[in-house]
Each structure stands twice: as C-alpha cells, then as structure tokens.
Amino acid sequence: MICMNWLDANQLAEADEFEDKMKELESVCNPIIAKMYQGGAGPDMGAAADDDAPTGAGGAGPKIEEVD
C-alpha cells in the first residue's frame, strides 16, 4: 500500500527513482515469496507443472481450449 501511495504521489519521478522503489519493494517481497516456496505453503507448492498449462498460469481457471 505504501508503494502504491508513492506511485500516486510521484508519477513524474525519474526512472532511477522508480527503480530504487522497485528494489526496495523486492527486498521486502522476495524473502517472503522464497520462504513460501521453501515451506510448501499450499498443497500444490512444489508439484510438477501441468504440461498443457502456460507458464505463470495459476489456479484452476479455465484452459484455453475450454474458453473457445
């Protein structure tokens, strides 16, 4: 939420300011995400990837074939 407020207040910031803010956010988020994957936070964590699911697809949403 703090980053969203910063983005709203600094829309005219320079590219290096955005990069610094992104690095700051990543320094907070990355350890949390890494711990989530290491600890097996969910039943599907670490499971083999579904061959017909696109990379980055998450959850039980419809497959492309089902949408057509």
DAPEKA-V675257 format. One record per backbone hydrogen bond with DSSP energy under -0.5 kcal/mol. NH is the residue of the N-H (numbers start at 0). CO is the residue of the C=O. E is the energy in kcal/mol with one decimal. If there is no record, write none. Layout:
nh:co:e
NH:CO:E
NH:CO:E
This chain:
nh:co:e
4:0:-2.2
5:1:-2.2
6:2:-2.8
7:3:-2.4
8:4:-2.1
9:5:-1.5
10:7:-0.5
12:9:-1.8
16:13:-0.7
17:13:-1.7
18:14:-2.3
19:15:-2.1
20:16:-2.1
21:17:-2.3
22:18:-2.4
23:19:-2.0
24:20:-2.2
25:21:-2.7
26:22:-2.1
27:23:-0.8
27:24:-0.8
28:24:-2.6
29:25:-2.7
31:27:-0.7
32:28:-2.5
33:29:-2.7
34:30:-2.1
35:31:-2.0
36:32:-2.2
37:33:-2.2
38:34:-2.4
39:35:-0.7
40:35:-1.7
44:41:-1.0
46:43:-1.9
52:49:-1.4
56:53:-2.0
65:62:-0.9
66:62:-1.3
66:63:-0.5
67:63:-1.4
